[in-house]
Amino acid sequence: MTGITGLSKKNTFVLTVRDSDVVAAALREALAGASPEERPGLERAAALVESTAAANESLLQARWVRSRLAAVGFTGDVASVTAVRALRQAEPKLSLLAAVHLQKEAVAHPE
């Protein structure tokens, strides 16, 4: 799970919180006792979690920005002022400075 904390008008920092290590450990435990029928699905799930866990903080922030923009129906240019407005509409507690920082991460990591 990815979450972004530190979103308030008084804070200008963004902290990424991840618990993929907990999910990966649970999948490894499940694999240890898995039946032959369950193994392929659990192995695929473990591989997906590991690949997601390898993503750096700026990439996760970029993905988060894109998901928040999609949640408010924004389909325009991520580098635009309108995108910052839409991001702040999606997250009303987000400061302008934090929104611009997150926008820059999204622009730096196009998908």
N, C-alpha and C positions, 0 to 999 in steps of 0.2 A: 504494500500500500504506500502511496506517496501522498504526502500532505505538505502544505506550505504553511508555516506559522510565522508570526511576527507581522501580521497584516493589521496595522492600525494606523490611525492618522498621526500618532506620536512616534511611531517606529518607522525607520527607513531601511531596515534590514529584512532580509528574507532568509529563513532557515528551512532547509529541506529535511523532512523527517521520513525515514524509510525503515521498514521492518522486513525487508526481503530476506535477511539472514534468518529470521524466525521461521518464515515460510519454507525456506530451503532446508532448514533443519527438520521441520515436520515432514517434508517430502522424503528426505533421506531415511527418516525413521519408518515411514510408511513403506518405502521400498524394501527395507530390511525384512519386513514380514509379509511382503506382498505375494500373492499367488501368481503363477505364470500368466494368468489372464489379465491381471491388474498391472503387471510390470510395464508393458509398453506405454500405457497412458501416463503412469506415474513418472517414467523416465522422460517422456516428452515434457511433462509439467515441470520437472526438475530442471531440464535444459532451458526452458523459457524463463524460469525464475532466475537462474544463474546469468542468463544474457541480460535480463533487465537489471539485475543487481550490479552488473558491470558498468552501467551508464553513469557518467559523472553528473555532478550537481547541476551544472549549467544546462546539460541536455534534459535532465528531469524538469528543470524550471521551464524550459522551452516547450516541452510536452504539456506541462500544466497550463501554461498560457494558452496554447492552442485549444486545449479542452475547455477552458473557461470561455474563450471567445466563441467556440462552437456552441456552448450552452446558451449563449444569448443570441445565437443566430448570425454572428458576424462572419461574413464571407469575403471581406475586402482585403486590402493590403495590410499585412501585419506591421509593416514599418510606418503606417500612417498615424496621424493624430487621432483619427476616428477609432483606430484599434486601441489606443490608450483609453479613450472614452469608454469603449465597449468593455474593456478589461475592468475598469473601475465600476462600470454598471454591474458586471458579473460579481465583483467583490467590492462592495461599497466601503469597506474598512481599509481598503488599499490606498496608501498615500500616493500622491502624484510621483514622487521620487522613486518609490518602490515599483510603481506601474511602469515607469520609463525603464528602469533597470531590467525588469522582467521582459519587457518588449524587446530590448536589445538582445537578450538571451535568445528569444524566439527568432529574431532576425538572423542571428549568428548561427543558428541551427535549423535551417529549413528542412522540412520533411517531404 
